Amino acid sequence: MNDQDGMDKDPSPTGELTLQTLAMPKDTNANGDIFGGWLVSQMDLAAGITMKRVAKGRSATVAIKNVNFLYPVNVGSTVSCYAEVEEIGRSSAHINIEVWIFNAGKDEHLRKVAEGLFIYVAIDDNGRTRPIPR
Ligand SMILES: CC(C)(COP(=O)(O)OP(=O)(O)OC[C@H]1O[C@@H](n2cnc3c(N)ncnc32)[C@H](O)[C@@H]1OP(=O)(O)O)[C@@H](O)C(=O)NCCC(=O)NCCS
């Protein structure tokens, strides 16, 4: 539940910390805030890392759903992507990604800034779907 400032009163990420990076000046949009496309790219990477483990090999993003940007990200923020596998099908997996930031030395509490559902499909060497090993 967010308060009026968009801050979680009881911050606690869901999922496993899968990717952590630093928001750099080159990743900004025209407003000087971090570009949403960059953030989605980090989320996709985190989901890809998780899918590699689940699928034990090659995979591809087939869909990205319900991406919400909850709060702007500033240059210098530490950006952490948390991944949780929600569902595993024959060849696909639904991986929920949450993005949380903190600013060491400034605003040290964790703040959830984005979330989204990434659907990956296990593929073979020819790019065709393959069953996820059980
Ligand atoms: C991934 C790809 C091989 C899937 O081929 P496809 O013919 O659509 O495969 P299918 O219809 O058999 O679907 C495979 C699985 O994905 C799921 N799926 C496909 N499209 C989906 C969508 N839009 N949303 C949710 N699930 C989807 C299916 O339900 C199925 O799941 P299951 O096997 O667990 O039951 C093909 O779509 C592809 O190559 N896409 C491009 C991938 C890519 O380049 N990604 C990076 C983008 S830059």
The ligand as a Tripos MOL2 file, in Angstrom:
@<TRIPOS>MOLECULE
LIG
   48    50     1     0     0
SMALL
NO_CHARGES

@<TRIPOS>ATOM
      1 C1          8.7490  -17.4290  -28.5460 C.3       1 LIG1
      2 C2          8.1850  -18.0890  -29.8060 C.3       1 LIG1
      3 C3          9.1780  -19.1520  -30.3070 C.3       1 LIG1
      4 C4          6.8670  -18.7570  -29.4170 C.3       1 LIG1
      5 O1          6.3430  -19.3100  -30.5860 O.3       1 LIG1
      6 P1          4.7730  -19.5600  -30.6550 P.3       1 LIG1
      7 O2          4.4940  -20.2350  -31.9460 O.co2     1 LIG1
      8 O3          4.0510  -18.3100  -30.3030 O.co2     1 LIG1
      9 O4          4.5900  -20.6140  -29.5260 O.3       1 LIG1
     10 P2          3.2530  -21.1580  -28.9350 P.3       1 LIG1
     11 O5          2.0190  -20.5210  -29.5060 O.co2     1 LIG1
     12 O6          3.3850  -22.6610  -29.0130 O.co2     1 LIG1
     13 O7          3.3220  -20.7130  -27.4150 O.3       1 LIG1
     14 C5          4.3710  -21.1850  -26.5930 C.3       1 LIG1
     15 C6          4.0140  -20.8490  -25.1710 C.3       1 LIG1
     16 O8          4.0190  -19.4360  -24.9850 O.3       1 LIG1
     17 C7          2.7650  -18.9880  -24.4900 C.3       1 LIG1
     18 N1          2.4830  -17.7100  -25.1180 N.ar      1 LIG1
     19 C8          2.6600  -17.3550  -26.4110 C.ar      1 LIG1
     20 N2          2.3010  -16.0750  -26.6010 N.ar      1 LIG1
     21 C9          1.9120  -15.6160  -25.3880 C.ar      1 LIG1
     22 C10         1.4110  -14.3460  -24.9360 C.ar      1 LIG1
     23 N3          1.2860  -13.3060  -25.7540 N.pl3     1 LIG1
     24 N4          1.0950  -14.2400  -23.6360 N.ar      1 LIG1
     25 C11         1.2290  -15.2780  -22.7790 C.ar      1 LIG1
     26 N5          1.6940  -16.5060  -23.1420 N.ar      1 LIG1
     27 C12         2.0120  -16.6470  -24.4360 C.ar      1 LIG1
     28 C13         1.7710  -20.0740  -24.9070 C.3       1 LIG1
     29 O9          0.6430  -20.0710  -24.0460 O.3       1 LIG1
     30 C14         2.6190  -21.3170  -24.7360 C.3       1 LIG1
     31 O10         2.7210  -21.6430  -23.3650 O.3       1 LIG1
     32 P3          2.8850  -23.1850  -22.8480 P.3       1 LIG1
     33 O11         3.7850  -23.9170  -23.7920 O.co2     1 LIG1
     34 O12         3.5180  -23.0530  -21.4780 O.co2     1 LIG1
     35 O13         1.5240  -23.7640  -22.7920 O.co2     1 LIG1
     36 C15         7.9350  -17.0510  -30.9610 C.3       1 LIG1
     37 O14         6.7710  -16.2990  -30.6420 O.3       1 LIG1
     38 C16         9.1030  -16.1140  -31.1300 C.2       1 LIG1
     39 O15        10.1420  -16.4950  -31.6290 O.2       1 LIG1
     40 N6          8.9220  -14.8450  -30.7290 N.am      1 LIG1
     41 C17        10.0140  -13.8740  -30.7260 C.3       1 LIG1
     42 C18        10.7780  -13.9610  -29.4040 C.3       1 LIG1
     43 C19        11.7870  -12.8560  -29.3140 C.2       1 LIG1
     44 O16        12.5220  -12.6200  -30.2340 O.2       1 LIG1
     45 N7         11.7910  -12.1960  -28.1490 N.am      1 LIG1
     46 C20        12.6360  -11.0550  -27.9430 C.3       1 LIG1
     47 C21        11.9500   -9.8440  -28.4360 C.3       1 LIG1
     48 S1         13.0970   -8.5810  -28.7810 S.3       1 LIG1
@<TRIPOS>BOND
     1     1     2 1
     2     2     3 1
     3     2     4 1
     4     2    36 1
     5     4     5 1
     6     5     6 1
     7     6     7 2
     8     6     8 1
     9     6     9 1
    10     9    10 1
    11    10    11 2
    12    10    12 1
    13    10    13 1
    14    13    14 1
    15    14    15 1
    16    15    16 1
    17    15    30 1
    18    16    17 1
    19    17    18 1
    20    17    28 1
    21    18    19 ar
    22    18    27 ar
    23    19    20 ar
    24    20    21 ar
    25    21    22 ar
    26    21    27 ar
    27    22    23 1
    28    22    24 ar
    29    24    25 ar
    30    25    26 ar
    31    26    27 ar
    32    28    29 1
    33    28    30 1
    34    30    31 1
    35    31    32 1
    36    32    33 2
    37    32    34 1
    38    32    35 1
    39    36    37 1
    40    36    38 1
    41    38    39 2
    42    38    40 1
    43    40    41 1
    44    41    42 1
    45    42    43 1
    46    43    44 2
    47    43    45 1
    48    45    46 1
    49    46    47 1
    50    47    48 1
@<TRIPOS>SUBSTRUCTURE
     1 LIG1         1 GROUP 0 **** ****
